[in-house]
């Protein structure tokens, strides 16, 4: 089994994709995930094609396959809320633009938080998401959206297999929809990661394992079924290294990129560092690394 693993990396106006790839390589990664701009606004810088070209040359030289790279949609998009039609359509258009931006950068997968039911029922929220995605797909190219499994905080949707299945069934073009599992979110929504194969069995029966295109690997600060969504460093949370290592090396997920979204280690205000190099090494060696001392 060839492990495809990386982490969230930055994407700045100055270095853009070249900076993202350089950061990923510094962690010993062979994939990565990034946002193309702010997570909380619709402002976007113009893509620098020269930096993109240099980034792809760097990827080729370091065995990073563009098919394994993941882009994450900004959090500001909430297709479940259709209380104001003009705002709903604005975010549909912005999502379509992001899908085109992903393709311009040379990638084909974007993770999306399904949305939160605001002033509506969960059923109506799910319908709004389906409508919004179908509209966005009509306005864009062939980029695939991966629905992220959510923890159930507040009125979040996509917190179980049934809700993810409902959305997928409503999408007209099934080739453009997939799923991104998040181990912290699964734990916090009530899934026992120690029984991960049982979860995969149910997922395969209801949706199909072939729809899983990415896994966010995160430990959790909170106990199972807490509906909190607080990521923890690998091996320092309530899930633990052994359970997460079995997920990462599960043969049924062979060939799928695993992305770390764990918090930076903060010993004090003058000593903060990213954990990804150590966490990637731990999963490659299948042995816990104590990097917080």
C-alpha positions, 0 to 999 in steps of 0.5 A, a space after each residue: 500500500 502506497 501512502 498518500 499523505 499531506 496536510 493543510 498548507 498556506 496559499 498567499 498572494 505573494 507565492 501562491 501555489 509555488 509556496 503551497 507546494 514548497 511548504 508541503 515538501 518541507 513536511 515530507 508530504 506527497 499531497 496537500 490541501 489549500 484554500 485559494 484565498 480567505 476562508 471567510 470572504 469572497 475576495 480573491 487575488 488573480 492567479 499568477 500563471 508563472 507561479 503555477 507553472 513553477 509549482 507544477 514543475 516542483 510537484 513533478 520533481 517531488 512525486 506529487 500527483 495533481 490528482 491527489 491535491 485537494 482544494 477546500 472551499 471557503 467556510 463562508 458558503 452556506 447553501 443550506 440557508 435560502 432565507 434570502 434568495 439573492 444571497 443564496 444565488 450570490 454564494 451559488 455563483 461564488 462557488 461556481 467561480 471557485 470551481 473554475 478557479 480550482 481548474 485554472 490552478 490545475 486541480 479537480 477536487 474541492 472539499 465543501 462543508 455541506 451547510 447549516 440549516 438556518 431558519 429552516 428544517 433539516 429537510 429543507 436545508 438538504 434540499 437547498 444544498 442540492 439545488 445550490 450544488 446543481 446550479 453551481 455545477 451548471 455554471 462551472 466546469 468538471 471540478 468534483 465537490 467532496 462533501 465533508 462529513 460534519 460533527 453536528 455542531 449547531 445546525 450542521 448538515 451532513 452529520 451522518 451517512 443518510 444526510 450525505 446520501 440524500 444530497 448525493 441522490 439529488 445531484 444530477 451529475 453524479 460524476 461531480 460529487 464525492 465525499 471527504 471523511 473527517 475522523 474528528 468529525 466522525 468521532 464527534 458525530 457519534 462514530 467509533 473510529 475503533 470500529 471504522 470498518 463497520 462504518 465503511 461497511 455501512 457507507 459502502 452499502 448506502 453510498 459506495 466506497 468509491 465515492 470517498 475521495 479524501 480523508 481528513 485525519 484529525 484526532 479529537 479534543 472531545 469524547 465520541 458523540 460530543 458534537 463539538 468539532 475540536 481537532 487535536 494533534 495525532 495521538 494526543 486526543 480521544 481517538 488515539 494514534 492506533 485507531 487513526 493509524 488503522 484508518 490511514 493504512 486501511 486497504 479499502 482506502 488505498 490510493 486516497 489522499 489523507 490530509 492532516 488538519 491538526 493544530 499548530 503546537 503552541 508551547 508559548 507565544 514565541 514557540 509555535 510550530 506546525 506538527 505535520 512533518 512529525 505526524 506524517 513520519 509517524 504514519 509512515 513508520 506506523 509508530 507514534 512520535 511524541 513531538 510535544 515535550 
